[in-house]
Amino acid sequence: MLKIPAFVPVSNGFYTCFAKDEFKQYSLDTDEVVFKPLNVDYTVTLNGQPIQVRECRVSAYPFNRPWPGKQRPFKQSESAGFISFEADEAVELRVKKSSPFASAKVRPTSKNIAPMIEGDEIVFTLTEKGGYVLEVDGMHHALHIFFNEIRKETREEDVTLYYGPGIHFPGNINLRDNDTVYIHPEAIVFGSLTTTGAKNVRVFGGGVVDGSQEERITEHCYENHTKGNVRLYNAENISIEDIILVNSASWCLALFDCDTINIQNVKIVGQWRYNTDGIDICNTSNVSIKDCFIRSFDDSITLKGIYDCQKPMHNIKADNCVIWCSWGNTCEVGIETWVTEIFDVEFSNIDVIHTAGPALAVMNGCNAKIHDITYRNINVEFCKDQLPMKHQKREYQDYDPEGTPGYQILFDAGNQQYPVRTKNAESHVRTAPKPLGVINGVHLENINAITDDDSIKPAMRVFCHGGRENIQNLTFKNLSLNGVKQNDLSKFSLQIHGGDAPVIVE
């Protein structure tokens, strides 16, 4: 069986116009609008049946800057597409592009999917559920592919909130105790899902939550001024399943002081605005992230300890995900770590298909005791034609594509004093205390760096500020480069600052 959703441009039975209006501030340098329902670059069939290709905006290059009081210029984004479908059988995709092309690649490369070019079509077959990316002549203007299992039908009377096929404009959806929120695969919900204190909530269905209409109003990402796609405070036993999050105004899916959170089969794509992290886990424990696709502009999955909540963070697991990080860190603990302890954290069975910053990172910027952090069964892909890494700049907003190429970074670890923003009225910024916290016990097993050119030497960086004793027991077991086990780090770029190398290769 194959189920293909259709986009219906109606709201409450009435057709909707997608002209420039409140979005015009983003469009001064272009005739395009921020929200465009369908992509015009690709035409796709699945087992011979046509599917609509949805439009999304993504970051065009890795340029970021401190919040300047207005959103990122629209010209720093580019068009991309996505499709989402359900099947319990193998699916043959035939893809046509509106412009001539010479090459095609499907990621993750670990899936060993080799597309064929037949005339003006790209042809390949998918047999496994999951998230994929088709890149035609490189990484720009990609097609994102979401292959889902067959979903059970959900009736309106079975849930608390039902968003059926079509377009909905609820604005902020305030989640309450015991809510069940269903978003149909043919629905687009313009708004945010938020709560303070709710328990026993489930959000699911396969549809889209779109943040196009929200305007960011402050630099602060901890407070509820800008809500993003999903923002939960002090919540417990929350399940976010099988929805697509696009065009957030700030952090996409953020958890603050929560407990027992399940995030499964969530797709984060179409993120290009400043600080659009994927999933931020702040002062929260007992978190499961599974079977997700994340293409974030800024950090992809990150754990943060914020000054206003001191309780330890533990039992946080991310498994079986595909991740593309366009500017920040991909799978990260830190660098805000103003909590007593962070432990029992595991990233496993993950394909990092692009990363502009470190793919794997443990950074202690405050006084936490960080230990028992595991990275297991991780593939990290590095491309020769990756754009230069450009860090934050205050003095201009234009990107220099001729800049020095950034390091292709596999792993970062370090402790360095990091000022922490707080919600406390006595101070906007608190300086991290001394002595700095420790990192003791980061275990990396079955890590495979995949390069498309022999000149690439993925970097490993360790920053031992405050003394060698602050960072201990960084262990690699079965470290590989292009599938070949490495017995040392000679084929990697090892950079140690502030002490000897606390890295062990087994």
C-alpha positions as CSV (number, residue, x, y, z in Angstrom):
1,M,0.0,0.0,0.0
2,L,1.1,3.5,-0.8
3,K,-0.6,6.6,0.6
4,I,0.2,10.0,-0.9
5,P,-1.1,13.2,0.8
6,A,-2.3,16.1,-1.2
7,F,-2.1,19.8,-0.4
8,V,-5.4,21.6,-0.3
9,P,-5.2,25.4,-0.2
10,V,-8.3,26.0,1.8
11,S,-9.0,27.2,5.3
12,N,-12.4,26.3,6.9
13,G,-13.6,25.6,3.4
14,F,-12.5,28.9,1.9
15,Y,-9.6,29.3,-0.4
16,T,-6.5,31.1,0.9
17,C,-4.3,33.7,-0.8
18,F,-0.6,33.5,-0.3
19,A,0.4,37.1,-1.4
20,K,2.9,39.4,0.2
21,D,1.4,41.1,3.2
22,E,2.8,40.8,6.7
23,F,5.7,38.9,5.2
24,K,6.9,41.8,3.0
25,Q,9.7,42.8,5.4
26,Y,11.5,39.6,4.4
27,S,10.9,40.2,0.7
28,L,12.3,43.6,-0.1
29,D,15.0,42.1,-2.2
30,T,12.9,39.4,-4.0
31,D,9.6,38.8,-5.7
32,E,9.2,35.5,-3.8
33,V,7.0,35.2,-0.7
34,V,8.2,33.5,2.5
35,F,5.4,30.9,2.3
36,K,5.0,29.2,-1.0
37,P,3.0,26.0,-0.9
38,L,4.6,24.0,-3.7
39,N,8.1,23.6,-5.0
40,V,8.7,24.2,-8.8
41,D,12.2,22.7,-9.0
42,Y,11.1,19.0,-8.8
43,T,8.5,16.7,-10.3
44,V,8.2,13.4,-8.5
45,T,6.3,10.1,-9.0
46,L,6.2,7.2,-6.5
47,N,5.6,3.9,-8.1
48,G,4.2,5.8,-11.0
49,Q,1.8,8.0,-9.0
50,P,2.5,11.8,-8.9
51,I,3.1,13.4,-5.5
52,Q,3.1,17.2,-4.8
53,V,6.5,18.5,-3.8
54,R,6.2,20.9,-1.0
55,E,8.3,24.1,-0.8
56,C,10.6,25.0,2.2
57,R,13.2,27.6,2.8
58,V,16.7,26.6,4.0
59,S,19.9,28.4,4.8
60,A,22.0,29.1,1.6
61,Y,25.3,29.3,3.5
62,P,26.7,29.1,7.0
63,F,26.6,32.7,8.2
64,N,25.2,33.7,11.6
65,R,25.4,36.8,13.8
66,P,24.2,38.0,17.2
67,W,20.6,39.0,17.1
68,P,20.6,42.5,15.4
69,G,17.0,43.3,16.2
70,K,15.6,42.0,13.0
71,Q,15.4,38.7,11.3
72,R,18.0,37.2,8.9
73,P,17.8,38.6,5.4
74,F,15.7,36.5,3.1
75,K,18.4,36.5,0.4
76,Q,20.5,34.3,2.7
77,S,18.0,31.5,2.2
78,E,17.2,29.3,-0.8
79,S,14.4,27.2,-2.1
80,A,14.3,23.5,-1.3
81,G,11.6,20.8,-1.5
82,F,10.2,17.9,0.6
83,I,7.8,15.1,0.1
84,S,6.2,12.9,2.9
85,F,4.3,9.7,2.2
86,E,3.3,6.4,3.8
87,A,4.0,2.9,2.4
88,D,4.4,-0.7,3.5
89,E,6.2,-1.7,0.2
90,A,9.3,-0.7,-1.8
91,V,8.9,2.6,-3.5
92,E,10.4,3.6,-6.8
93,L,11.0,7.3,-7.1
94,R,11.3,9.0,-10.5
95,V,12.5,12.6,-10.1
96,K,12.7,15.3,-12.8
97,K,14.4,18.7,-12.2
98,S,13.3,21.8,-13.9
99,S,16.8,22.7,-14.9
100,P,19.6,20.6,-16.5
101,F,21.8,18.6,-14.2
102,A,24.8,16.3,-14.3
103,S,24.9,14.4,-11.1
104,A,22.7,13.0,-8.3
105,K,23.4,11.6,-4.9
106,V,21.1,10.2,-2.1
107,R,22.1,10.6,1.5
108,P,22.7,9.1,4.0
109,T,25.4,7.3,2.0
110,S,25.4,4.5,4.6
111,K,22.1,3.4,3.0
112,N,24.0,2.6,-0.3
113,I,21.3,4.0,-2.5
114,A,22.7,4.6,-6.0
115,P,20.4,6.7,-8.1
116,M,20.4,6.2,-11.9
117,I,20.1,9.0,-14.4
118,E,17.8,7.9,-17.2
119,G,17.4,10.8,-19.7
120,D,16.0,13.7,-17.7
121,E,14.9,11.5,-14.8
122,I,16.7,10.4,-11.6
123,V,15.5,6.9,-10.6
124,F,16.1,5.0,-7.3
125,T,14.2,2.7,-5.0
126,L,13.7,3.0,-1.2
127,T,12.9,0.0,0.8
128,E,13.3,1.3,4.4
129,K,11.4,3.9,6.3
130,G,13.3,7.0,7.3
131,G,14.5,10.4,6.1
132,Y,16.6,10.9,3.0
133,V,18.0,13.7,0.9
134,L,18.4,13.8,-2.9
135,E,21.1,16.2,-3.9
136,V,21.3,17.2,-7.5
137,D,24.6,18.8,-8.6
138,G,25.6,19.4,-5.0
139,M,24.0,20.3,-1.7
140,H,22.0,23.3,-2.7
141,H,18.2,23.2,-3.5
142,A,17.9,19.7,-2.1
143,L,14.9,17.4,-2.1
144,H,14.0,16.0,1.3
145,I,12.2,12.6,1.4
146,F,10.2,11.3,4.3
147,F,9.2,7.7,4.0
148,N,6.7,6.8,6.8
149,E,4.9,3.6,7.9
150,I,1.1,3.4,7.2
151,R,-0.7,5.4,9.8
152,K,-3.9,4.4,11.5
153,E,-6.9,6.6,10.8
154,T,-7.8,9.1,13.5
155,R,-11.3,10.5,13.9
156,E,-12.2,14.0,15.2
157,E,-14.1,12.6,18.1
158,D,-11.0,10.6,19.2
159,V,-8.9,13.6,20.1
160,T,-9.0,16.9,21.9
161,L,-7.9,19.1,19.0
162,Y,-8.3,17.9,15.4
163,Y,-6.7,19.8,12.5
164,G,-8.0,18.2,9.3
165,P,-6.9,18.6,5.7
166,G,-6.3,22.2,4.6
167,I,-4.8,25.3,6.3
168,H,-5.4,26.4,9.8
169,F,-4.4,29.7,11.6
170,P,-4.7,29.0,15.3
171,G,-1.7,31.1,16.3
172,N,-0.5,29.8,19.7
173,I,-1.9,26.4,20.7
174,N,-1.8,26.3,24.5
175,L,-1.5,22.6,25.4
176,R,-3.3,21.5,28.6
177,D,-3.3,18.4,30.7
178,N,-4.4,15.2,28.9
179,D,-4.6,16.9,25.5
180,T,-4.4,14.9,22.3
181,V,-3.7,17.0,19.3
182,Y,-4.0,15.5,15.8
183,I,-2.5,17.2,12.7
184,H,-3.7,15.4,9.6
185,P,-1.0,14.6,6.9
186,E,-2.8,17.0,4.6
187,A,-2.9,19.8,7.1
188,I,-0.8,22.9,7.6
189,V,-1.1,24.6,11.0
190,F,0.3,28.1,11.1
191,G,1.2,28.6,14.8
192,S,3.1,27.2,17.7
193,L,2.5,24.4,20.2
194,T,3.3,25.7,23.8
195,T,2.6,25.0,27.4
196,T,3.6,25.8,30.9
197,G,3.0,22.9,33.3
198,A,0.9,20.5,31.2
199,K,1.0,16.8,31.8
200,N,0.1,13.7,29.7
201,V,-0.1,15.3,26.3
202,R,0.2,13.7,22.8
203,V,0.7,15.6,19.5
204,F,0.8,13.5,16.4
205,G,-0.6,12.9,12.9
206,G,1.9,13.6,10.1
207,G,1.0,17.2,9.2
208,V,3.0,20.4,9.2
209,V,3.4,23.1,11.9
210,D,4.6,26.2,10.2
211,G,6.0,29.3,12.0
212,S,6.0,31.7,9.0
213,Q,3.7,34.1,10.7
214,E,5.7,34.6,13.9
215,E,8.1,37.5,14.2
216,R,11.0,37.2,16.5
217,I,11.2,40.2,18.9
218,T,14.1,39.5,21.2
219,E,17.6,38.1,21.3
220,H,16.7,35.9,24.3
221,C,15.9,32.3,23.3
222,Y,15.1,31.1,26.9
223,E,11.9,33.1,27.4
224,N,8.5,32.8,25.9
225,H,8.7,36.0,23.9
226,T,9.3,34.1,20.7
227,K,7.7,30.7,20.7
228,G,9.1,28.8,17.7
229,N,7.4,25.6,16.5
230,V,7.2,23.8,19.9
231,R,8.1,25.3,23.3
232,L,7.4,23.4,26.6
233,Y,8.0,24.7,30.1
234,N,7.7,22.5,33.3
235,A,5.9,19.9,31.3
236,E,5.7,16.2,32.1
237,N,5.0,13.1,30.0
238,I,4.7,14.8,26.7
239,S,4.8,12.9,23.3
240,I,5.5,14.8,20.1
241,E,5.2,12.3,17.2
242,D,5.2,12.2,13.5
243,I,4.8,15.9,12.6
244,I,6.8,18.2,10.4
245,L,8.2,21.5,11.8
246,V,9.1,24.3,9.4
247,N,10.1,27.9,9.4
248,S,10.5,28.6,13.1
249,A,11.2,32.1,14.2
250,S,13.7,30.9,16.9
251,W,14.6,27.5,18.4
252,C,12.3,24.9,16.8
253,L,11.5,22.4,19.5
254,A,12.6,23.6,23.0
255,L,12.2,21.9,26.4
256,F,12.7,23.8,29.6
257,D,12.6,22.1,33.0
258,C,10.6,19.2,31.7
259,D,10.5,15.5,32.5
260,T,9.7,12.4,30.5
261,I,9.5,13.7,26.9
262,N,9.1,11.4,23.8
263,I,10.0,12.9,20.4
264,Q,9.6,10.3,17.7
265,N,9.5,10.5,13.9
266,V,9.6,14.3,13.9
267,K,10.9,16.0,10.8
268,I,12.6,19.4,11.2
269,V,13.2,21.1,7.9
270,G,12.8,24.5,6.2
271,Q,14.8,26.3,9.0
272,W,16.8,29.3,7.9
273,R,16.2,32.1,10.4
274,Y,18.7,33.1,13.1
275,N,19.2,30.6,15.9
276,T,16.8,28.0,14.5
277,D,18.2,25.1,16.6
278,G,16.6,21.8,16.0
279,I,15.9,20.3,19.5
280,D,17.1,22.1,22.7
281,I,17.0,20.1,25.9
282,C,17.3,22.6,28.7
283,N,17.4,21.4,32.3
284,T,15.3,18.4,31.3
285,S,15.6,14.7,32.0
286,N,14.3,11.4,30.7
287,V,14.1,12.4,27.1
288,S,13.8,10.0,24.1
289,I,14.5,11.3,20.5
290,K,14.0,8.5,18.0
291,D,13.6,8.1,14.2
292,C,13.8,11.8,13.5
293,F,15.1,13.8,10.6
294,I,16.6,17.2,11.6
295,R,17.9,19.8,9.2
296,S,18.5,22.8,11.4
297,F,20.3,26.1,10.7
298,D,21.9,26.3,14.1
299,D,22.6,23.5,16.6
300,S,20.7,20.3,15.8
301,I,20.3,18.3,19.1
302,T,21.8,20.2,22.1
303,L,21.7,19.9,25.8
304,K,21.8,23.1,27.8
305,G,21.9,23.9,31.5
306,I,20.4,27.3,32.3
307,Y,21.2,29.3,35.4
308,D,17.5,29.6,36.5
309,C,17.2,25.8,37.1
310,Q,19.9,23.9,38.9
311,K,18.7,20.3,38.9
312,P,20.8,17.6,37.2
313,M,20.1,16.4,33.6
314,H,20.2,12.7,32.9
315,N,18.7,9.8,30.9
316,I,18.7,11.6,27.5
317,K,18.8,9.3,24.4
318,A,18.8,10.2,20.7
319,D,18.6,7.1,18.4
320,N,18.2,6.4,14.7
321,C,18.2,9.9,13.4
322,V,19.4,11.6,10.2
323,I,20.8,15.1,10.8
324,W,22.0,18.0,8.6
325,C,23.4,21.0,10.6
326,S,23.9,24.1,8.5
327,W,25.9,26.3,11.0
328,G,26.1,25.2,14.6
329,N,27.0,21.9,16.4
330,T,25.2,18.7,15.5
331,C,25.1,16.4,18.5
332,E,26.1,18.5,21.5
333,V,26.3,18.6,25.2
334,G,26.8,22.3,26.2
335,I,28.1,24.9,26.1
336,E,25.6,26.4,28.6
337,T,26.1,24.0,31.5
338,W,25.1,25.9,34.6
339,V,23.7,22.8,36.4
340,T,25.2,20.5,39.0
341,E,25.5,17.5,36.8
342,I,24.8,16.1,33.3
343,F,25.1,12.3,32.8
344,D,23.7,9.2,31.2
345,V,23.5,10.8,27.7
346,E,23.6,8.7,24.5
347,F,23.6,9.4,20.8
348,S,23.3,6.2,18.8
349,N,22.7,5.0,15.2
350,I,22.9,8.4,13.7
351,D,23.8,9.6,10.2
352,V,25.2,13.1,10.1
353,I,25.0,13.9,6.4
354,H,26.3,17.5,6.6
355,T,27.7,19.6,9.4
356,A,29.3,23.1,9.3
357,G,30.5,22.9,12.9
358,P,31.5,20.0,15.1
359,A,29.5,16.8,14.5
360,L,30.0,15.5,18.0
361,A,30.7,17.9,20.9
362,V,30.9,18.0,24.7
363,M,31.6,21.5,25.9
364,N,31.5,22.6,29.5
365,G,31.1,26.3,29.8
366,C,30.1,26.6,33.4
367,N,30.4,24.4,36.5
368,A,28.6,21.1,35.7
369,K,30.0,17.7,36.3
370,I,29.7,16.0,32.9
371,H,30.2,12.3,32.8
372,D,29.0,9.1,31.1
373,I,28.4,10.5,27.7
374,T,28.2,8.0,24.8
375,Y,28.3,8.3,21.1
376,R,27.7,4.9,19.4
377,N,27.3,3.8,15.8
378,I,27.7,7.3,14.2
379,N,28.4,8.0,10.5
380,V,29.6,11.5,9.7
381,E,29.9,12.6,6.1
382,F,32.4,15.3,5.0
383,C,32.4,16.9,1.5
384,K,35.2,18.7,-0.2
385,D,32.9,21.3,-1.7
386,Q,31.5,22.2,1.8
387,L,31.1,26.0,2.0
388,P,33.6,27.9,4.2
389,M,32.6,28.1,7.9
390,K,31.8,31.7,8.8
391,H,31.2,32.4,12.4
392,Q,29.2,35.2,13.9
393,K,30.0,38.8,12.7
394,R,28.6,42.0,14.3
395,E,29.8,44.5,11.7
396,Y,28.1,43.4,8.6
397,Q,25.4,41.0,7.2
398,D,27.0,40.0,3.9
399,Y,28.6,36.6,3.5
400,D,32.1,36.3,2.0
401,P,32.1,33.0,0.0
402,E,35.9,33.4,-0.5
403,G,36.7,33.0,3.1
404,T,39.0,30.4,4.5
405,P,37.4,27.0,4.6
406,G,36.4,25.9,8.0
407,Y,37.7,22.8,9.7
408,Q,35.8,19.7,9.0
409,I,35.3,18.8,12.6
410,L,34.4,15.3,13.8
411,F,34.7,15.9,17.6
412,D,35.1,18.8,20.0
413,A,35.6,18.6,23.8
414,G,36.5,21.3,26.1
415,N,35.8,23.6,29.1
416,Q,35.9,27.3,28.8
417,Q,34.3,30.0,30.7
418,Y,31.0,30.9,29.1
419,P,28.7,33.8,30.2
420,V,25.2,32.6,30.7
421,R,22.1,34.7,30.0
422,T,19.5,34.5,32.8
423,K,15.9,35.4,33.4
424,N,16.9,36.8,36.8
425,A,16.1,40.5,37.1
426,E,19.3,41.3,38.9
427,S,21.5,40.6,35.9
428,H,21.1,39.9,32.2
429,V,24.4,37.9,32.0
430,R,26.1,35.9,34.7
431,T,29.8,35.1,34.3
432,A,30.6,31.4,34.7
433,P,32.0,30.5,38.1
434,K,35.5,29.2,38.8
435,P,36.8,26.6,39.0
436,L,35.2,25.3,35.8
437,G,33.3,22.0,35.7
438,V,34.8,18.7,34.6
439,I,34.3,16.3,31.7
440,N,35.1,12.8,32.7
441,G,34.1,9.9,30.6
442,V,33.1,10.5,27.0
443,H,32.9,7.2,25.2
444,L,32.8,7.1,21.3
445,E,32.3,3.6,19.8
446,N,31.9,2.7,16.1
447,I,32.4,6.2,14.8
448,N,32.9,6.3,11.0
449,A,34.1,9.5,9.2
450,I,33.1,9.4,5.5
451,T,35.0,11.7,3.1
452,D,34.6,12.2,-0.6
453,D,38.2,13.3,-1.0
454,D,41.5,12.0,0.3
455,S,42.6,15.6,1.2
456,I,40.1,15.9,4.0
457,K,41.4,15.2,7.5
458,P,38.5,15.5,9.9
459,A,39.5,17.5,13.0
460,M,39.4,16.5,16.6
461,R,39.8,19.4,19.0
462,V,40.3,19.4,22.8
463,F,40.4,22.6,24.9
464,C,41.8,21.9,28.3
465,H,41.2,25.3,30.0
466,G,41.7,25.2,33.7
467,G,44.1,22.2,33.6
468,R,44.4,18.7,32.2
469,E,42.5,17.2,35.2
470,N,39.3,18.9,34.0
471,I,39.0,16.7,31.0
472,Q,39.6,13.0,31.3
473,N,38.8,9.7,29.7
474,L,37.9,10.6,26.1
475,T,37.9,7.2,24.5
476,F,37.4,6.1,20.9
477,K,36.7,2.4,20.2
478,N,36.5,1.3,16.6
479,L,37.2,4.6,15.0
480,S,37.0,4.4,11.2
481,L,37.8,6.5,8.2
482,N,35.8,5.5,5.2
483,G,35.0,2.2,6.8
484,V,38.7,1.3,7.6
485,K,39.5,1.0,11.3
486,Q,42.1,3.5,12.5
487,N,44.6,2.5,15.2
488,D,45.7,6.0,15.8
489,L,44.9,9.6,14.9
490,S,47.4,10.1,12.2
491,K,44.8,10.6,9.5
492,F,42.9,13.1,11.5
493,S,43.7,16.7,12.4
494,L,44.3,16.6,16.2
495,Q,44.3,20.0,17.9
496,I,45.0,20.1,21.7
497,H,44.9,23.4,23.5
498,G,46.0,23.8,27.1
499,G,47.4,20.4,27.9
500,D,48.4,17.0,26.6
501,A,46.1,14.8,24.5
502,P,43.5,13.1,26.8
503,V,42.3,11.0,23.8
504,I,42.6,7.3,23.8
505,V,42.1,5.2,20.6
506,E,41.3,1.5,21.1
